[in-house]
Amino acid sequence: MYRKLFLKLMTYTFSLGYNFHYKNPFSTYGENIFLMMQGIIILCLIKKYNKRLSVYTFWFSQLLYGAFCAVLFLDLIPEEILEFSIVINIIFSTKIKFLMSLYFDRLFRESPSNFLELSK
């Protein structure tokens, strides 16, 4: 669950950085600011109440997130890559989270029929 929420947080942050870069109106990205803050709070709560989550995993993911934010908001990404990366963001926000949820919930390990029912 932590990994899925972390990926969601990354997609919200990327969307926010993309809109900041192109100076879009606040109405296009305003919701992402609050979803991003909510995601950070939820990740901290998961760390507090989930005893199985490693301290190293938590702090490594926070360090990775901080580096991602620094690169994104300091405009260190070239324009060509930023234009192409919106496609990558769409892929992250849909397909990869779905596949990770299938893997980490072990749906197709327990019963392959679950995987076939979900793909319809």
Contacts in CASP RR format, 6 or more apart in sequence:
PFRMAT RR
TARGET T0000
AUTHOR 0000-0000-0000
METHOD contacts of the structure
MODEL  1
MYRKLFLKLMTYTFSLGYNFHYKNPFSTYGENIFLMMQGIIILCLIKKYN
KRLSVYTFWFSQLLYGAFCAVLFLDLIPEEILEFSIVINIIFSTKIKFLM
SLYFDRLFRESPSNFLELSK
1 46 0 8 1.000
1 104 0 8 1.000
2 43 0 8 1.000
2 46 0 8 1.000
2 50 0 8 1.000
2 53 0 8 1.000
2 57 0 8 1.000
2 61 0 8 1.000
3 100 0 8 1.000
3 104 0 8 1.000
4 97 0 8 1.000
4 100 0 8 1.000
4 101 0 8 1.000
4 104 0 8 1.000
5 39 0 8 1.000
5 42 0 8 1.000
5 43 0 8 1.000
5 46 0 8 1.000
6 43 0 8 1.000
6 61 0 8 1.000
6 65 0 8 1.000
7 92 0 8 1.000
7 96 0 8 1.000
7 97 0 8 1.000
7 100 0 8 1.000
8 39 0 8 1.000
8 93 0 8 1.000
8 97 0 8 1.000
9 36 0 8 1.000
9 39 0 8 1.000
9 40 0 8 1.000
9 43 0 8 1.000
9 65 0 8 1.000
10 65 0 8 1.000
10 68 0 8 1.000
10 92 0 8 1.000
11 89 0 8 1.000
11 92 0 8 1.000
11 93 0 8 1.000
12 32 0 8 1.000
12 35 0 8 1.000
12 36 0 8 1.000
12 39 0 8 1.000
13 32 0 8 1.000
13 36 0 8 1.000
13 65 0 8 1.000
13 68 0 8 1.000
13 69 0 8 1.000
13 72 0 8 1.000
14 72 0 8 1.000
14 85 0 8 1.000
14 89 0 8 1.000
14 92 0 8 1.000
15 29 0 8 1.000
15 32 0 8 1.000
15 89 0 8 1.000
16 29 0 8 1.000
16 32 0 8 1.000
16 33 0 8 1.000
16 36 0 8 1.000
17 29 0 8 1.000
17 72 0 8 1.000
17 73 0 8 1.000
18 82 0 8 1.000
18 85 0 8 1.000
18 86 0 8 1.000
18 89 0 8 1.000
19 28 0 8 1.000
19 29 0 8 1.000
19 32 0 8 1.000
20 29 0 8 1.000
20 73 0 8 1.000
21 75 0 8 1.000
21 82 0 8 1.000
43 58 0 8 1.000
43 61 0 8 1.000
46 53 0 8 1.000
47 53 0 8 1.000
47 58 0 8 1.000
70 76 0 8 1.000
71 77 0 8 1.000
77 85 0 8 1.000
102 108 0 8 1.000
102 115 0 8 1.000
102 118 0 8 1.000
107 114 0 8 1.000
107 115 0 8 1.000
107 118 0 8 1.000
108 114 0 8 1.000
108 115 0 8 1.000
END
